[in-house]
Amino acid sequence: MILVTGGTGLVGAHLLLHLVEQGENVRAMYRTTNSVDKTKDLFSLYNKSHLFEKIEWVQGDILDIPTLEIAFQNIESVYHCAAMISFDPKDEDIIRKTNIEGTANIVNFCLAYRIKKMLFVSSIAALGDPTHTKTTISETTEWNPEKPHSDYAISKYGAEMEVWRGQQEGLDVVIVNPGIILGPGFPEQGSGKLFSAVAKGLSFYTLGTTGFIAVTDVVEASVQLMNSDVKNERFTLIENNYSFQEILNCIADCMQMKRPQWHATPFIMNLFWRMDWILTTLFFQKRKLSRASAKASYSKSNYDNSKIKKVLNTDFKPVKEYCNQILKI
């Protein structure tokens, strides 16, 4: 049987759908009934509601040891997709605890229950820092602790260290580092907010560059790696590098909405996050734009996907075409 953590998120829910379509016996963890409903809605979105009942659900938490003891019974392989995503500095403690300590717990249980293989869904945020001589980021780019990183990036990097610890203790592992993942069904989470913002008439864009990929490609690549002889490797998962302006324009065109017209420069974005800090401090609200998010919006990062394409001998769906597919689902 296969265990999937994070089965109520974008990647985990699509992974569950893919696995049950392949006839796999799958167990998934959930924290609340409401979160399970999101996955159920996703199955309905794809007209696959009948497959939802094939999942064995176990209520639990990656920070709750007793529930993990139940979840790991009769498990042979694990997809660890669960993570907390936040760029609000106020979430620093909980995001590090969830992503690092939670991953350590999963690794420990994999070792204790002699799991055959574990695949960890990390992030390009955990990849290294480019230098002046080598500006493209790959799996071998070294992490520079002296450079500033978001709490989320640090938590994912720390989680990867726990995975490599497990590998040193005898666990077969694979790490995938997806870029920004685009997919349907979760409009208030992650990249879904891009679609929601454009739908509401987003007026500005930034010229930052990063890697993007379709959620279906993340899932298919992960399953292929899990079912292969590949082990103790990490892979950057992106279809290509795009500017945020390109992606926002693509989404707007697919929605037949007006493209964002106003260029928010780095100066303006830095002004925005400072204003947001003041407002949230005065009115005790949750941050809408952190310093790290502002910086990411105008930073130009280029990622190399040649390793995964060579290993799997495949090409990924063009993200700009996939945006249109998302809106038709």
Secondary structure, DSSP 4 states (H G I P E B T S, - for coil): -EEEESTTSHHHHHHHHHHHHTT--EEEEES-HHHHHHHHHHHHHTT-HHHHTTEEEEE--TT-HHHHHHHTTT--EEEE--------GGGHHHHHIIIIIHHHHHHHHHHHTT-SEEEEE--GGGS----SS--EE-TTPPP-TTS---HHHHHHHHHHHHHHHHHHTT--EEEEEE-EEE-SS-TTSTTHHHHHHHHTT--EE---EEEEEEHHHHHHHHHHHHTSS--SEEEEE-SEEEEHHHHHHHHHHHHT-PPP-EE--HHHHHHHHHHHHHHHHHHTPPPSS-HHHHHHHH-B-EE--HHHHHHHT--PPPHHHHHHHHHH-
